[in-house]
Every structure is written in structure tokens, then in C-alpha cells.
Amino acid sequence: MADVVIVGGGVIGCSVAFHLARAGVTGVVLLERATLASGVTGICPGGIRQQFDGEADCLLAQRSVVFYDHIDEILEPEHRFAFEKSGYLFLADSDAVLEKFRRNVAMQNRLGIPSEILTAADISQLLPAINTEGLSGGAFCREDGFIEDCHGVAFALARRARDLGVRVIHEDARSFLRQDRGWAVVTSQSSFQAQHVVLAAGVDSVPLAAGAGVPLPIKAERRRLLYSTPTTSGQMNPLVAAPERGFAGKQLTSGVFYMGWLRETPADADLTFIEKTLEAGSTLLPLLAELPARRVLGGLYDSTPDHRPLLGPVPGVEGLHLAVGFSGHGFMIAPAVGEIVAAGIVGTATDLPAAAFSLERFSTTIVDEGLVI
Ligand SMILES: Cc1cc2nc3c(=O)[nH]c(=O)nc-3n(C[C@H](O)[C@H](O)[C@H](O)COP(=O)(O)OP(=O)(O)OC[C@H]3O[C@@H](n4cnc5c(N)ncnc54)[C@H](O)[C@@H]3O)c2cc1C
């Protein structure tokens, strides 16, 4: 009998496996139906930010940045990871949005996150190529940035977990059955007995949980990213998000711009979002209007009603744990998620705000995490 079966080998399942193994839990099985990081982790560009509306979200991100700062020492990967601290810049057109940023920055500074409010003149100085017409200001955190290798991070977590005794098994989990002692996880090929089951299978967690009698408030939202041909580097190093214009984008270290359309979820076959993205982006950086699009990547957000993940034990269902509902920001908080979920299984205390992410919160009034890009 395994102590813990984790379903899903994306960055989240791999982080949970690593944190369990590091906490000394033996008998951990990580089930992945395809290859590790073959879900949305594989297409995630690797943005890491600490700027959120909610204090609990900021704390998860802040703890994860400490992990990512020391990732090479902790995981001893074959190749070192580059955490590019190029910053995240949120732009405001209206005074109302700038006012919200001011409140966020005050809360973030109280937690020790070095975000700041920038005027349009400050933005020009930071990013001379940006057209600041119509901007009332922005919020910037220089400690935010990118690790452009989410796939590599997931693999490095899994490799360390394996070194510490975790078994990675490539089978498709079909259902969970409650037993006298623990759970039976039935897969395409076999069945695993476990005391604890962790659901970390992204949107595919929903039918699995439903089969165990647990409805999850998660909606699948298709998101796509547009990648340009490479061009002269250094024009937009921070991730720039202009929520009121529906645009977010960044120039990657290769010189390629990657961009997203934030207004609505484009239908699978609808490519009009390419034009909308480039049009909105070119109001900030005129060269984007002329830049050929080279490829489009897509994936699903596993969105919850308040855009916060569901983490830890399911109340009233012994031994079932959640690591789902990342609403578009799972990579950046994956280290802290692993810590919270492992603590919930081992039964140790954590100074992270685990209760804010419990499924139980949906039985009371919810407050939305509005900073979703
Ligand atoms: C376009 C886009 C851009 C994004 N940008 C960012 C960003 O910049 N920064 C950031 O932090 N986040 C970003 N995200 C979100 C981030 O990619 C995800 O939150 C994160 O990768 C989630 O990881 P996961 O392990 O939960 O899911 P996944 O990576 O999808 O992993 C789930 C795994 O479970 C496996 N699985 C499913 N069902 C079963 C089953 N029945 N049995 C066995 N295995 C199963 C799948 O094969 C898959 O490998 C972005 C997402 C998208 C779509």
C-alpha cells in the first residue's frame, strides 16, 4: 500500500511529490498518463510575479520566489535555471485602476514585496520604446520575472523526488474508490491502494473528483499565446500587462515577443485574436503592428470562481487532497503549493495561509483575485 498517490505529473504534481519526499514521506507514487509536463506546464512561458490583489496569493508567490531564487541549490539540476528578474509592469489607463494598484502596492510593501507605483514619466524612463499616451501610471515589481523553462523545472522536481524515493508511473487514473482504510486508485492497467490521494490533474481533476462524490467549482478556459519572429532585444524586457486594453506581452531573451489577449477566451478555431492582440499591443509598442506572427500555442486555465487555487484536504472526505484550480498562475506558485499540500498530508503546521485556499471557502462569500492575466 502506498502512503500517497498523486494524480498528474505537471509542475504541480511534481512539486507535491518533491515536497512530500523532502518531508521524509516514503511510499509516494506519482501517476502521469502521458509524459511529465505534457499538460499546460509544457506550454507555460514561465512568468513569476508577486503582484496580486489578495494577501494570501502574494504570500504564496513570495515564498515561491525564494524557492526559485535557490532552485539550483535545492534541486541540483543538470542545467542551471536562469531566473530573469526583468519585472512585471501593470499599466493603468484609468484613475480607478491606478487607485486599485496603489492599494495593492501598499499591501504588498507591508508584506515585504518591493512593488512600486510608477508615473507615466517613470514608465518612459524604464521602457523608452513604450508609448505612454493615455496612461495614468502603473505598478512595477523588479523582483518579478521569468524562468523560461517550466518543462525543465517540472522534470528537475521529479528527478529530485525520484532520488528521494518517489516512484513515477505512467498510467491513466480512471477512478478512486473509498475503502475501509484509504483509497483504491484504479488506472488503465492496474490499481493502487493508498492512504492519501492528491488530485493534481488540472481540468481533468474535475471528472475524477466528481466520481468520488466531490464536485469541484472549476471551469476550463481556453487561452492562447502568440509568438512573433525575433527582433532586436531589449525593447520590452518586463512583462507588460495593460488589462484595460486586453493586452499582455513580453520580449523573451531570444528577442521573440510573446503576447496574450486578455479580453475574452478565443474559440478554438478563431484566429481573430491575433489581430486584436497586435492592434492592442501596438498602441503601447508601435513595432508590434508590423511584426510577423510565427506561431500560436494554447492551453486551458483551470479557473475557480475567485481565481484562487483549491489546495489541501477536502473537508469531510478523509485522505483526499486537492492541488487544482490554478486559474492561469500555477507555475509561479508551484513551490508553495507543494509545501502546503505536503503539510496537509503529513499533518505539520505551515506558516503559509492554507485556509484561504480550502474548498470550504465556497460555502461562504468569496472575494475575487482580480489580477488575472
Ligand atoms: C496560455 C497559458 C499561459 C500561462 N502562463 C503562465 C505564466 O506565465 N506563469 C504561471 O505561473 N502560470 C501560467 N499559466 C498557468 C500554468 O501553466 C498552470 O497553472 C500550471 O502549469 C498548472 O500545472 P498543473 O501541474 O496543475 O497542470 P498540467 O501541467 O496540465 O499537469 C496535469 C497533468 O496531469 C496529467 N493527467 C491528467 N489526467 C490524468 C489522469 N487521469 N491520470 C494520470 N495523469 C493525468 C496530464 O497528462 C498532465 O501532465 C499559463 C497557462 C496557460 C494556458
The ligand as a Gaussian input file, in Angstrom:
#p B3LYP/6-31G(d) Opt

LIG

0 1
 C       -1.565000      30.162000     -22.215000
 C       -1.133000      29.968000     -20.786000
 C       -0.158000      30.799000     -20.224000
 C        0.236000      30.616000     -18.892000
 N        1.215000      31.436000     -18.359000
 C        1.603000      31.258000     -17.074000
 C        2.682000      32.013000     -16.519000
 O        3.328000      32.815000     -17.187000
 N        3.003000      31.799000     -15.217000
 C        2.327000      30.902000     -14.435000
 O        2.621000      30.781000     -13.239000
 N        1.335000      30.154000     -14.953000
 C        0.972000      30.301000     -16.237000
 N       -0.015000      29.524000     -16.767000
 C       -0.670000      28.536000     -15.907000
 C        0.240000      27.347000     -15.669000
 O        0.744000      26.859000     -16.902000
 C       -0.552000      26.249000     -14.944000
 O       -1.251000      26.804000     -13.848000
 C        0.351000      25.142000     -14.437000
 O        1.227000      24.686000     -15.437000
 C       -0.541000      24.021000     -13.928000
 O        0.218000      22.876000     -13.718000
 P       -0.544000      21.523000     -13.370000
 O        0.515000      20.575000     -12.956000
 O       -1.674000      21.790000     -12.437000
 O       -1.260000      21.097000     -14.732000
 P       -0.693000      20.333000     -16.001000
 O        0.636000      20.818000     -16.410000
 O       -1.777000      20.365000     -17.037000
 O       -0.492000      18.867000     -15.478000
 C       -1.547000      17.961000     -15.261000
 C       -1.037000      16.598000     -15.665000
 O       -1.986000      15.636000     -15.287000
 C       -1.977000      14.601000     -16.258000
 N       -3.237000      13.895000     -16.131000
 C       -4.480000      14.375000     -16.391000
 N       -5.407000      13.426000     -16.135000
 C       -4.734000      12.329000     -15.700000
 C       -5.145000      11.048000     -15.288000
 N       -6.440000      10.691000     -15.290000
 N       -4.191000      10.152000     -14.885000
 C       -2.869000      10.493000     -14.912000
 N       -2.429000      11.698000     -15.308000
 C       -3.350000      12.614000     -15.687000
 C       -1.797000      15.335000     -17.574000
 O       -1.278000      14.489000     -18.575000
 C       -0.841000      16.446000     -17.169000
 O        0.516000      16.111000     -17.419000
 C       -0.385000      29.632000     -18.108000
 C       -1.355000      28.789000     -18.668000
 C       -1.722000      28.936000     -19.995000
 C       -2.759000      28.038000     -20.574000

